[in-house]
Amino acid sequence: MSESFQVACWVHPSHLCCSRSVLIKL
């Protein structure tokens, strides 16, 4: 699930959500 969400975020123009998710994951 995480991978899918990450990919969707990357596809989106605003990868800010992805960066936030990554920070939380780390």
N, C-alpha and C positions, 0 to 999 in steps of 0.2 A: 504493500500500500504506500509506504513511504516513497519508494522509487517513483511510482506513478505520479504522486502529488508533486514530487520534485520536478519531474519532466514537465508537467503541466505548468508549473511556475516558470521554468526556464523558457517555455514557449511564450508565455505572457510577456508583454512589453515591459511590465513593471516587475522585475525580478526581485523587488524589495521583499516581497512576502517570502520568496525562496531564501534569501539571505537570512531573514529572521528565523525561518524554520531551521536552517543549518545551524545557526548559533544555538538554538534551543537543543538541537540534537547533540551538538558537541557538549 
